[in-house]
Amino acid sequence: MTGIDDVLAALELDEVAPGSFRARNMEAHGQVVYGGQILAQVVVAAARAAGGKDVRSVHTIFARGGRLDTGLEITVDTLNDGRAIGSSTVTVSQGDRTVSRSLVLTSVEEPDLVRHADAAPKVPAPEECPPAAHGNGWWELRIVDGVDLSDPGAVGPAELNVWTRAVGAPADPVIGQALLAYATDGFLIGTAMRPHEGVGQALAHRSLSTSVLSHTLTFHDPVNAGDWHLLAHESTYAGRGRAYGRAEVFTESGAMVASYVQESLLRANPNWDPSADQPGRY
């Protein structure tokens, strides 16, 4: 089982030239590199190249799956490095294969002129919610109302509330953002499936083809990933082979600290052989 030290080691990118890094892969349950790992490493690479500015938003296109047995090359190209705001592209590749490309906005800390934010939904505290089966030793997950996304017969609204924390994570602002980015990748496809009987995460990569195509994450305030955060998901559209969803992230005290949206592939798998044992994954 992967521990927090293994995760932090994967976020210690090796800089081989200015703006150029090598990264190792974390342990994963599927056949390709988990998209959340890529998001986390993009955050770290962009922050290291940003000259002291904070990462404020990351818009990522996932071009193809990354191989688990091959390390990643990460290249940061600066578009603008102003006094207050910066921007860059971050490309993740394996040899001549581009895995993902991100547009990243960075900024210095600025005071409030005005401030407002959505209120957190009223949900039970994390200690009152059952642990999710697909959590692990360092990534603790608790799903409000015990929703089982893997069950194709469990029908409900296109909403999902998930408590998450990275057990043992250091109180480092960049690591906090990176670990939150990791956590945001995995639930919006399942949220889009909830209203539809006969589909569920257990069928992903079996009778269903699913994949995250794009993911946009905006950080509003600093994040301590070792604390509980509520990921409040809703899928506002599904159709034409795609699913769209959005989410807001709140601290346990109800402060909104981040938002994200995701577009995903969600369609029947024409190559599925029902006689073969092809278990799905998160």
C-alpha positions in Angstrom: 0.0 0.0 0.0 1.3 3.5 -0.9 2.0 5.7 2.1 2.2 9.4 2.4 6.0 9.3 2.2 5.7 7.5 -1.2 3.3 10.2 -2.4 5.5 13.0 -1.3 8.5 11.3 -3.0 6.6 11.3 -6.2 6.0 15.1 -5.8 9.7 15.7 -5.3 10.4 16.4 -9.0 13.9 16.1 -10.3 14.9 19.3 -12.1 17.1 18.3 -15.1 17.2 21.8 -16.6 15.4 25.1 -15.9 11.7 24.4 -16.3 12.3 20.7 -17.1 11.6 18.0 -14.6 11.5 14.2 -14.3 8.8 12.6 -12.2 8.1 9.0 -11.0 4.6 7.4 -10.9 2.6 6.6 -7.8 1.1 3.2 -7.3 -2.3 2.9 -9.1 -5.1 0.4 -9.4 -5.6 0.7 -13.2 -3.6 0.3 -16.3 -2.6 3.9 -16.8 -1.2 6.8 -14.7 -4.0 8.2 -12.5 -5.0 11.6 -13.7 -4.9 13.0 -10.2 -1.2 12.2 -10.0 -0.6 14.2 -13.1 -2.6 17.2 -11.8 -0.6 17.1 -8.5 2.7 17.0 -10.3 1.7 19.8 -12.7 0.9 22.0 -9.7 4.3 21.3 -8.1 6.2 21.9 -11.4 4.3 25.2 -12.1 4.9 26.4 -8.6 8.6 25.7 -8.7 8.9 27.6 -12.0 6.7 30.5 -10.9 9.3 32.6 -9.1 7.5 32.8 -5.8 4.0 33.3 -7.2 1.1 31.0 -6.1 -0.7 28.6 -8.5 -4.2 30.0 -8.9 -5.7 27.9 -11.7 -4.9 24.8 -13.8 -6.7 23.9 -17.0 -5.6 20.4 -18.2 -6.3 18.5 -21.4 -5.6 14.8 -21.0 -4.4 13.7 -24.5 -3.7 10.0 -23.8 -3.1 7.6 -20.9 0.4 7.5 -19.4 2.2 4.2 -18.9 2.7 3.2 -15.3 6.0 1.5 -16.0 7.6 4.7 -17.5 8.5 7.9 -15.7 7.2 11.3 -16.8 8.9 14.3 -18.3 7.4 17.6 -17.3 8.2 20.8 -19.2 7.2 24.3 -18.0 7.1 27.0 -20.7 6.6 30.5 -19.3 4.1 32.6 -21.3 4.2 35.7 -19.0 6.0 36.5 -15.8 4.6 39.9 -14.7 5.0 41.5 -11.3 1.6 40.3 -10.1 0.4 37.6 -12.5 2.2 34.9 -14.4 1.1 32.2 -16.8 2.7 29.1 -18.3 2.0 25.9 -20.2 3.0 22.6 -18.5 3.5 19.6 -20.8 3.7 16.0 -19.4 5.1 13.5 -21.8 6.7 10.0 -22.0 9.3 10.1 -24.8 7.6 11.5 -27.9 4.1 10.9 -26.6 2.3 13.9 -25.0 0.2 12.7 -22.1 -1.3 16.0 -21.0 -0.9 19.8 -21.4 -2.0 22.4 -18.9 -2.4 26.1 -18.9 -1.5 27.5 -15.5 -2.2 30.9 -14.0 0.0 32.1 -11.1 -0.3 35.2 -8.9 1.2 37.0 -6.0 -0.9 37.3 -2.8 -3.4 40.2 -3.0 -5.7 41.7 -0.4 -9.5 41.5 -0.7 -11.4 44.3 -2.4 -14.6 42.4 -2.0 -15.3 38.9 -0.9 -18.2 36.4 -1.1 -18.4 32.7 -1.6 -21.0 29.9 -1.8 -22.1 28.4 1.5 -21.1 24.7 2.1 -24.0 22.2 1.8 -25.4 20.9 5.1 -24.0 17.4 5.4 -22.9 15.1 8.2 -19.4 15.5 9.6 -16.7 13.2 8.2 -16.7 11.1 11.4 -20.4 10.4 10.8 -19.9 9.1 7.2 -18.7 5.6 6.2 -15.2 5.2 4.8 -15.0 4.7 1.0 -13.8 1.3 -0.1 -11.3 2.8 -2.6 -9.5 5.0 -0.1 -6.1 3.9 1.2 -3.8 4.4 4.1 -2.8 8.0 3.2 -5.9 9.1 1.3 -8.9 9.0 3.5 -12.3 9.2 1.9 -15.7 9.3 3.4 -18.8 9.5 1.2 -21.8 11.3 2.6 -24.8 8.9 2.9 -22.6 5.9 2.0 -23.4 6.3 -1.8 -22.0 3.3 -3.7 -20.9 4.7 -7.1 -19.9 1.2 -8.2 -23.4 -0.3 -8.0 -25.2 0.0 -11.4 -28.5 -0.4 -9.6 -28.1 2.4 -7.1 -29.9 5.4 -8.6 -29.9 8.8 -7.1 -29.5 12.5 -8.0 -26.5 13.7 -10.0 -24.9 14.9 -6.8 -22.1 13.5 -4.6 -20.5 14.8 -1.4 -17.1 13.4 -0.4 -15.0 14.2 2.6 -11.2 13.8 1.8 -8.0 14.3 3.6 -4.3 13.3 3.1 -3.3 11.6 6.4 0.1 12.9 7.5 0.4 15.6 4.8 2.7 18.4 5.8 1.3 21.9 6.2 3.0 23.1 3.0 1.0 25.4 0.7 2.2 23.8 -2.6 1.9 20.3 -1.3 -1.6 21.1 0.0 -2.6 22.3 -3.5 -1.1 19.3 -5.2 -2.8 16.8 -2.9 -6.1 18.5 -3.2 -5.6 18.4 -7.0 -5.0 14.7 -6.8 -8.3 14.2 -4.9 -10.4 16.2 -7.4 -10.0 13.9 -10.3 -12.0 10.8 -9.4 -15.7 11.4 -8.7 -17.4 13.5 -11.4 -17.9 10.6 -13.9 -19.5 8.5 -11.2 -21.7 11.5 -10.2 -22.9 11.7 -13.8 -23.9 8.0 -13.7 -26.0 8.2 -10.6 -29.4 9.1 -12.1 -29.1 6.3 -14.7 -29.9 2.7 -13.8 -27.6 0.1 -15.3 -24.5 2.2 -15.3 -21.9 2.5 -12.6 -18.2 2.7 -11.9 -18.0 -1.1 -11.7 -18.7 -1.2 -15.4 -15.9 1.4 -16.3 -13.4 -0.1 -18.7 -15.8 -3.1 -19.2 -19.1 -2.3 -20.9 -18.5 1.4 -20.5 -15.6 3.5 -21.9 -14.8 6.3 -19.4 -12.0 8.8 -19.3 -11.4 12.4 -18.1 -10.8 14.6 -21.1 -10.3 18.0 -19.4 -10.1 19.3 -15.9 -10.0 22.9 -14.7 -9.2 23.6 -11.0 -9.1 27.0 -9.4 -7.7 27.7 -5.9 -9.4 30.5 -4.0 -7.6 30.2 -0.7 -4.7 28.3 0.8 -5.2 24.6 1.4 -4.0 22.3 4.2 -4.5 18.8 2.7 -4.1 17.1 6.0 -7.4 18.7 7.2 -10.8 17.4 6.1 -12.2 19.0 2.9 -15.7 18.5 1.4 -15.8 17.9 -2.3 -19.4 18.9 -3.3 -20.0 17.5 -6.8 -22.9 17.9 -9.3 -23.2 16.8 -12.9 -25.3 19.3 -14.8 -25.2 17.5 -18.2 -24.6 14.1 -19.7 -25.2 13.1 -23.3 -23.6 12.6 -26.7 -20.9 10.4 -25.2 -19.8 13.0 -22.7 -20.4 13.9 -19.1 -19.9 17.4 -17.6 -19.7 18.2 -13.9 -18.5 20.8 -11.4 -17.6 20.9 -7.8 -16.8 23.2 -4.9 -14.3 22.5 -2.1 -15.0 23.5 1.5 -13.1 23.2 4.7 -14.7 21.4 7.6 -15.7 24.9 9.0 -17.5 25.7 5.8 -15.0 28.0 4.0 -14.9 27.6 0.2 -11.2 27.1 -0.9 -11.4 25.8 -4.5 -13.7 25.0 -7.4 -13.3 22.6 -10.4 -15.1 21.5 -13.6 -14.5 18.4 -15.6 -15.5 17.1 -19.1 -15.3 13.3 -19.5 -15.9 10.5 -21.9 -18.9 8.3 -21.1 -20.1 5.9 -23.7 -20.6 2.2 -24.5 -17.5 0.2 -25.1 -17.9 -1.6 -28.5 -14.9 -3.8 -27.8 -16.2 -5.3 -24.5 -16.3 -9.0 -24.3 -18.8 -10.0 -21.6 -17.3 -13.4 -21.3 -14.0 -12.0 -20.1 -13.3 -10.8 -16.6 -12.3 -7.2 -16.9 -12.9 -5.5 -13.5 -13.5 -1.8 -13.5 -11.5 0.7 -11.5 -11.9 4.2 -10.0 
